[in-house]
Amino acid sequence: MCILTIDFSAVKDYKLCSKCNRVFPETTEYFHRNKITLSGLANKCKKCIAEYRKKYREENKEKIREKRKKKREELKKAQKISLIL
C-alpha cells in the first residue's frame, strides 16, 4: 500500500482556477473577492470570468437590451412619483 503525502506549505500562497486549471498567486490581482469561499476569493480567475462575461454579452445582446430598457422605464416612473410627492 502506497501512501501519498503532499506538502501543502509550498502551495499555500497559490490558487487553482477551476475553469482554465492554471495556478496563480492567491491575490485579488488574479481572483475576484468572494466572502462565501474559505479563501475569500472566487474559484475562477479574473481572465476566465472576463471571457465568460464577454461571451454572454455577445450571445444575449437582445436580452440585455430589453432588460436595460425595462430598468430605465422603472427608474423614470420612480422619479416621476418622487417628484409628485
Secondary structure as the mmCIF struct_conf table of DSSP 4:
data_model
#
loop_
_struct_conf.conf_type_id
_struct_conf.id
_struct_conf.beg_label_comp_id
_struct_conf.beg_label_asym_id
_struct_conf.beg_label_seq_id
_struct_conf.end_label_comp_id
_struct_conf.end_label_asym_id
_struct_conf.end_label_seq_id
HELX_RH_3T_P HELX_RH_3T_P1 PHE A 8 VAL A 11
TURN_TY1_P TURN_TY1_P1 LYS A 12 ASP A 13
STRN STRN1 TYR A 14 LEU A 16
TURN_TY1_P TURN_TY1_P2 SER A 18 CYS A 20
STRN STRN2 VAL A 23 PRO A 25
BEND BEND1 GLU A 26 THR A 27
TURN_TY1_P TURN_TY1_P3 THR A 28 TYR A 30
STRN STRN3 PHE A 31 ARG A 33
TURN_TY1_P TURN_TY1_P4 LYS A 35 ILE A 36
BEND BEND2 THR A 37 GLY A 40
STRN STRN4 LEU A 41 CYS A 45
HELX_RH_AL_P HELX_RH_AL_P1 LYS A 46 GLU A 59
TURN_TY1_P TURN_TY1_P5 ASN A 60 ASN A 60
HELX_RH_AL_P HELX_RH_AL_P2 LYS A 61 ILE A 84
#
